[in-house]
Amino acid sequence: MIAAGDIWVRTADHRYPFEEVDHLLQDKDILFGNLETTLSDTGKPAEKHHVIFTSPDAARHLEAAGFDVMSVANNHSGDLGVEGFRNTLDALERRGILAIGGSASADRQEPVIIERNGISIGFAAYTTGKLAISREISVNRLVEEDILADIATLAGRCDHIAISLHWGTEMAYYPSPEQIELAHRLIDAGATLILGHHSHTMQAVERYNGGLIAYSLGMFQFEPRWPHNLSREAILLSVDLQKNGIVGAHEVVPLVIDDDCIPRPAEEPMAGEILSFLSEISQPVAEGRFTRAQWFEEIAPVYMKMNIESYRYRIRRRGLLPLMEMGVWFFTPFCLRCYAGLIRRFFRPESATRMQMPGQNAGN
């Protein structure tokens, strides 16, 4: 099984998005990705800062690349409303791609099972965050009790259970302690794979209790300059799944995304730097020594910057109400912990630079 991160299916010059990585995607039985867009030309745009969509015809590129399963449980599922979401599901279905995490009706989507070469995998997908979408359709929310119930329904019916989670803090290189604890509980409950995304960055890959956790697969085919000058470095995860829930060897392929939103294999020395960085951020997570205080030090600058930008956009559009909401937000417990993290970074300058991606010091 090969798992990829965020996918937009749009390029700067309308090229085939996967031309540079096609050869990496061929040797697979199942290819999974997170569809971080709406496949629709019509629908009511959500009132939000960043609305992401592309033509439903772009689904042909996903089919050509060999995608079998795609998560539609993410914060951009409703960017073009009910009509856009239903068009997305239709576009995937016409190309023979299984959408997980969402339903075209009000009924919640149940887990699905795929079999390849005598090995069966149960899939389910969930997302955090507010969705600008109607109750006419359903997108699976990340509620632990629901996930545990879905794992229980799959137990004994398949060899592996893969859980896709759209979660965490954007632009953060670390999962929160709460994410780590939840991932461990899901593995303990019977899941064998956790496939995370949403941060637009790679995060730790951890072996735990017979399972494999990729806290964030990062971007795969996405615009690195929009909206927040995102990281250009990415990974592709390949995993050997065997009978009876055995997770064999896994491999990480380092990638770089160019200005046309095209992913390509990273060349040396960048490839080695990406793998070294991934090992560096994975080690404290796997060893259980990444504290909540350290996490706030890491995420505080980007979290504050991105949310202030979002509030500024809403203030320009709607005036007084979001301004009042921002005033309240500044004094929430989460923000207060961010202020403490910023203060610690100020007095420990090394903490502000120790977790930089390869090439960032050069201005990338």
Secondary structure, 3 states (H helix, E strand, C coil): CEEEEEECCCCCCCCCCCCCCHHHHCCCCCEEEEECCEECCCCCCCCCCCCCEECHHHHHHHHHHCCCEEECCCCCCCCCHHHHHHHHHHHHHHCCCEEECEECCCCCCCCEEEEECCEEEEEEEEECCCCCCCCCCEECECCHHHHHHHHHHHCCCCCEEEEEEECCCCCCCCCCHHHHHHHHHHHHHCCCEEEEECCCCECCEEEECCEEEECCECEEECCCCCCCCCCCEEEEEEEEECHHHCEEEEEEEEEEECCCCCEEECCCCHHHHHHHHHHHHHHHHHCCCCCHHHHHHHHHHHHHHHHHHHHHHHHHHHCHHHHHHHHHHCCCHHHHHHHHHHHHHHHCHHHHCCCCCCCHHHCC
